[in-house]
Amino acid sequence: MPGKWTKVAKSPGFATSTMLLLTDGSVMCQQSFGAKWSKLTPDATGNYVNGTWTPLAPMSITRLYYASAVLRDGRVIVCGGEKSNAGDDTNKCEMYDPVADTWTALAPPAGWTNIGDAVSCVLPDG
C-alpha cells in the first residue's frame, strides 16, 4: 500500500525517539535519550498534523532501545534499555498509567540482570 509522510505542524519541543499509539488514539512520544514524554492528540477531525502536544509525566530513568508495549487496558510497560542513567544496559521496568499520568517502578523479570536493547510483544492472554 503506497503512502506518504506528512510533517506535523508542531513538535513536542524535544528530539524524539519511541512513539506508541495509545488506546484512545493519541500518540505517546519519548524524548530521545531522555526520560521526558509528550502526547500528540489529533484535532477535532482526527488529523494528527494539526494535533496538540501535551507534556506527560517523565519516567524515573533515561533509556533508549528498550522493550515496550501498550496493554489492552491502556497502560504502557517499558523494560530495559541502553544508554540509561541507571547503567549502560539496565533491567529497570516501569508502568505508565495514562489516566493518572504516572509512572510506577516494577520489579524486573526474575533472573534478568540486564535487558538492554530488547524487542517485545503482547501475548494473546495479555
C-alpha positions, -999 to 999 in steps of 0.1 A, spaced: 0 0 0 17 32 -11 16 63 12 34 94 20 49 111 51 35 144 62 53 166 87 32 176 118 27 213 122 43 214 157 69 194 175 68 182 212 98 205 219 125 179 220 142 154 197 120 123 196 126 86 198 100 59 206 64 66 197 34 45 209 -2 46 197 -24 46 228 -58 30 230 -75 64 229 -60 73 195 -33 97 209 4 91 203 29 90 232 63 102 222 96 98 242 125 123 242 155 107 225 180 95 252 157 111 279 130 105 304 105 131 291 73 121 272 47 141 254 13 132 239 0 141 205 -37 143 204 -54 146 170 -75 176 161 -113 175 160 -113 159 126 -89 132 137 -59 147 119 -25 144 137 -8 171 115 -26 199 134 -28 180 167 -19 192 201 12 182 221 8 179 259 37 171 283 33 139 302 50 127 335 86 117 329 99 82 336 122 78 365 153 69 344 165 76 309 166 48 284 170 41 247 161 9 227 140 -9 252 111 -33 253 77 -15 253 41 -23 248 6 -8 251 -16 -31 271 -53 -37 265 -63 -16 294 -43 14 280 -13 12 303 22 12 289 51 -10 301 88 -3 294 116 -26 304 154 -24 300 172 -1 276 206 11 266 224 43 275 204 46 307 214 68 337 207 36 357 236 18 339 245 14 303 222 -16 299 195 -18 326 169 -42 338 147 -15 353 110 -16 343 82 10 347 45 11 340 27 42 328 -9 49 337 -23 74 312 -54 81 333 -33 92 364 -3 104 342 21 85 365 49 60 361 54 32 386 86 12 390 81 -26 385 104 -55 397 125 -67 367 117 -101 354 132 -128 376 168 -138 367 173 -109 342 203 -89 351 203 -66 320 177 -63 293 194 -37 271 182 -34 235 151 -56 236 121 -65 215 87 -73 230 51 -82 221 19 -85 240 8 -122 241 -29 -132 233 -37 -136 270 -25 -100 277 
